[in-house]
């Protein structure tokens, strides 16, 4: 996980199998009639296995409907975004493409270095690999669009994730080297030890500001809390510094501080631009994660649209 604030998974497209979600308001496991085995064999299974099988069968039954709904939501999100950009461009007497060119011309380059550590390939399944690839793609998009870009590196790109990029995100070869650099090497081969700071929620050290002399590492893993303390242990074993973002010091959250890799990255990029942690957190963290007295952070509909856009980036 970023473990910088542990990431969550992205939505899986129709072309790939998905882990079935928990079925809400569905049939009871006690009365469920299985379709892939006899009722007697089903009832002989432990309760946890019966629940898992029931969810899988119901998912298989309704997955096409689920995917179609998601596809339509993403389509509508893209349409709204295009319309918004077109309206903004018209007000400025230009086109959406013209706005993009102007933004890149006006973009400042900061000296802050951020690293996405992809050294967790063997700890993730195919769905999680897809999720991480999508999050890396989103990081690149955020860096291109930011008023102040950072020096972004992806390290230890190998195995299933490298294959994912080769097969499903082939356009990454066209990405601007001004906004991202992909490496097969470990970050220890690219930076001096004293320059590195691993961002992990388990660290007792609070990051107060970003030092251009340092390179801040975000763990590229979706682990669903299977590997608590993983990135902290890695930093300690490698003898490099570590720290956590000061989220709890600036905002109150109603849930655990679980964030995706791209959300952590975007918080850091927002901080580079604004110089204010609270603004960076409030702009990026979804409203549902805030306590009620922080509800003014952002409009809920905008948060949902942004999350949908994040999911589609890797497809």
ABEGO torsion letter per residue (X at the ends): XAGABBBBBBBBBAABBBBBBBBBGBBBAAABBBAABBAAAAAABBAAAAAAAAAAAAAAAAAAAAAAAAAAAAAAAAAAAAAAAAAAAAAAGBBAAAAAAAAAAABBBBABBBBBBAAAAAABBAAAAAAAAAAAAAAAAAAAABABBBBBBBBGBBEAAAAAAAAAAAAAAABBAAABBBBABBAAAABBAAABBBBBAABABBBABBBAABBBBBBBBBAGGABBGAAAAAAAAAGBBBBBBAAAAABBBABBBBBBAAAAAAAAAAAAAAGBAAAAAAAABBAAABBAAAAAABBAAAAAAAAAAAAAAAX
